[in-house]
Amino acid sequence: MRLHIDWTACDGRGVCTELLTEMLTEDDWGFPVLRNGDTVPPPLDGAARRAVDRCPMLALRLVT
């Protein structure tokens, strides 16, 4: 499973970076940046799904 960020929808609120700190960090403007690629490790499946579900701008998607 891969995590996709829709940059046209994201407005940098930081919800995803708080919920998925193992995969995401923030740039200087608060937008999410993938730390080590977009592949979601199996132990982080639940956290990734929560981040997708709670994104207020619907800017995250999981791709299989």
Secondary structure as UniProt FT lines:
FT   STRAND          2..5
FT   TURN            7..9
FT   HELIX           15..19
FT   TURN            21..23
FT   STRAND          24..26
FT   TURN            28..29
FT   STRAND          32..34
FT   HELIX           42..44
FT   HELIX           45..54
FT   TURN            56..57
FT   STRAND          60..63
//
